[in-house]
Amino acid sequence: MRPIIEKSLRRAMSAQQNGRLQQAEKIYRSILRSDPKNGVANHNLGVLKVGLGKASHALPHFQAALEADRDQYQYWMSYIDALIKSNQINSACELLKQGRKRGLKGDAVDHLERQLSSSAKHDLVPSERAAEVISLYKQGYLQKALAVGIELFEQFPNDPNVPNFLGTIKSSLGEHASAIEYYSKAIELGPQNVQAHNNLGNALNELGRFEEAIIRYRKAIELKSDYADAHYNLGVVLSEVDRLSEAVLCYSKVIELRPDYAQAHNNLAMLNDILGKFDLAIRHYGEAINLNPDHPEVHFNLARTLVKIKKTQKGIQHYLKVITLRPDFVDAYLELAMAFHSHSYQKKALPLYRLVGLLRNANGIEKVYLKHLKLSLAQTDPNQVQTSDKNSFFDKDSGFLRVNIPVSANLPKVLGSLPTLSPEHEKYVAENKSASDIRKGGVKHSRGFSLFSSSDPSIKLFEESFTNTVSKHLRSKIFIEDSFFAIYEGRSAATPHHHLNKWDNEFNLHSVKYAAVYYVEVGDIGADQPGNLSLHEPDILIQPNKGDLIIFPASRMHSAHYNGLKKRIILGINFYTI
């Protein structure tokens, strides 16, 4: 201990002994500002607070003192006494139990134990009443359980188990904000209640308050290092915020504590898959399946990994297992169809695509795949389907289609107010060296979310106009894959790129996928040059007007640039014909 702190402590203790409490408190707080973990200062300040009748205010100081030095007998005694005076009987009992394990003994300790035993009889919910409310909860009578729980809380306001259980009921009802209030009360009554800290973390997680949830899970683990559920929940929320390496450590700890925790094996496998550690992923999926052979999600996840690393035949076996276990698992049918298709089992894929279309009312990408598969089969069986020239609506020389959709008055303003996600897109480009759609200069790009997921009336109106216009000109219903926007300013550009993805290439969907660019604001007054859209192979320069929609095959390379002084906004849409 530094000499200056020792001197200050002597001054503070002298002031406290002589009744100069304000002076003593001032000195203690000064010490704690420079040395927050000082056990003596924390303990003596706590004693001072108890003497003033503020036992609850003393608790944080006694806790800090005990954490600083658990071998100090008086720190234990003062902390337990303050908990009793604060009516936190359960927490006092738990702390005394911990102290006994560390060798705490003597007449004073025995006296505290008798005092606690007497208090507990009058402060805790009788076991038969607790069993009643738990039984109602387990049977699904949540409202009845809630009513009984509230009644018990009024009768036994100092039992921390009651608000903890009320929080659990509220969480089950989906009332997470209310649950947080009850869990917080439980922690106030019993700061050592590890279950309440964990439960509070769960409720915060449900509301998307991830950083606060992390704090609570870590507190539960601090209080009980072998609390497997808290480690698991911490792993879940760390995965949610993309702290994957930390999440891996959490799930690994869970498995160390509970090797039979199947879901922890599954989650750890999923993280390893994301991190490209496929052997580890397969190993942990295998462990999860050994522990729970009938878990459809684990078989599904394992199948995905196996297909990803070109072990398609093995992946197919696990997809078949998923369907056996869960006949309503639509995504399993779809991905099984894709696996059959990529493995040249087209005739097996065909009924599966059809089934998925029926299960989803034929709305989605599976309908595109189904149509394409029919066309593929027609190459060997010309009587099966009739084909046509799907690109006949394009100008045969230019290879693109231009139509005009008037721009609504509010659309530019709405788009200008939406957040862009260019940093995320740049990160994607950096991590995927093959990505060619690279933005330069002053362009802000919203790639990363679907524009048409917005509920804004102006965007919904354009979506409807776009769908109707395109369906009419292309003589086909369409399925929109994604939609985004870009704001160009100054010297900005997109380098040549196309809009085919992995699955498009896998299934050769070049003939049914299209890209469209809609010009919301073009031809700015005072601009040296208008904005330009270039279609390559053959090279064609387009200078659209406001409201122009340019449609072309998604496989066609294209680029754009702008040198204007004002902002320009364009929309991009990728879609399939059905």
C-alpha positions, 0 to 999 in steps of 0.5 A: 500500500502506498504511503500516502494512502496509508496516511489518508486511511489513518486520518479517516479512521481517526475521524470516524472514531471521533464522530467526524463522519462527514470528514471520514467519508470524504477521505474514504471516497478520495482514497477510492477514487485513486484506488477503487479496490482498496479493501480497508477503505471500502470496508470502513466506509460500509461500516460508516454507512451501516452506522448511519442506518443506510445498510443497503448503501453499504453493500457495494462497499462490503462486496468490494472489500470482500473481493479485495481480500477474502481472508479477512474475517471481519469483511465477511461478518460485516457484509452478512450483517448488512445483508440481514439489516437490508432484509436480503435474507436469502443472499445473507444465507448464501454468503454465510454458506460460502464463508463456512466453506472458507473456514468462517467459524466462531460464536459470532458466526453461530449467532448470525446463522441462528438469526438467519434461520429465524428470519428465513422462516418468516421471509421466504415463501413456504415450499408448498406455495412455491410448488403450487406456482411452479406446477401451474407454470409447468402445466402451461397455466401462465396467467394463473401462475402469474396471479399466484406469483404476484400474490406471493410477492406481496406477502413475501417481498424479501424473497428474491426467488419470487420476482425471479420466477415472475420474470420467467413467467413474463418472459414466457408471455413475451413481455420481456420489458416487464420481465427485466423489471422483475429480474432486476428486483430479484438481483436487488434482493439477492445480488448473488442470485446467479439464475436471476443474472442469467435470466436478466441476460436472456430478457435483454437479449430478446430485446436486442440489448446485446451488450447489456446481456453480455454483462449479465451473463458474465456476472452470472459466470463470475458468481458461478464459474461452472454455470454451463447455461450462462456460458451457452447463452453468452456464446449465443449473444456473442455470435449475434454480434459477430464476436465469433472467436469469443463465442467459440470459447464459450461453447467450448467451455460449455462442452468441457462442463457438460459434454452431453450438451448437444445444442452446444456441439451444434452451435460450435459446429456452425461457427466452425463452418462459418470460420472455414474449419469444416473438419471441426464442424463435421466432428461437432455435428457428429457429436450432437447427432450421437447425443440426439440422433433425432434432431432434424436441425443438426442433420440439416446443418451437417448436410449443408456443410457436406454439400459445401465441401463437395461431399454431396452424396453424404449430404443427401443422406442427411437431408433425407434424414431431416425429411424423415424426422420432420416432413414439414421442413420445407428448406430441407426439401429445397436444398435436397432438390438442389443437391440432386440437381447439382449431382445430375439426379434431375429426375429426382429433383423435379418432384421435390421442386414441385413439392416445395412450390406447393408447400409455399404456394409456388412463391419463391426461388424454387419456382424458378429452379423448377421451371429451369429444371423442366427446361433442362429435361426438355433437352432430352425429352422434347415432348415434355415442355415447350420452350421459346425465345425468352429474350425476344423482348430485348432490342436485337441490336442493343440487347436491353430494354428501356421503359419509363416509370414516372418517379413519385414526388416523395421517392428521392427524399425517402431514399436520401433519408435511408441509411446506406451500408457501404462499409459493410459492402466494402468489407464484403468486397475485401473478404471476397476477392472475386467480387467485382462490384467495387464502388469508387469515389463518392458513391454510397451503396445500400447493398446488404439489405432489401430496399423493398422490405421497407414499409414506406408508401413511396417505395411500395408504390414503386415496387408495385409499378415495377412488378406490373411494368416488367411482367407486362413487357417480359410476358412473365411473372417475376420473382425479385431476388434483391433490391437496393439503391446507390447515391452518386456524388462527384466523381464516383463509379462502379467497376464492371460487374454482373449480378449472377450468384453462386446458385445461378451459376450452379443451375445455369440460370443465366437465361431467366435472371435479369438486372434492372436499373431505375434512374430516380434523379438524373441530368442534374443542372450544372453537371459537366456530364450526365450519368452514364450506364455502360453495357459491355459485350457489346459495349453500349453507352446509355444516358437515361432520363429521370424515370427510365428503367433499363433492363438487361440480362443479369449475366451481362457485364455493366458499369456506371460513372458520374462526374456531376456536381449534384447527387444522383440516386438510382435503384437496382433490382435483380429478378427472375422470370417465372 
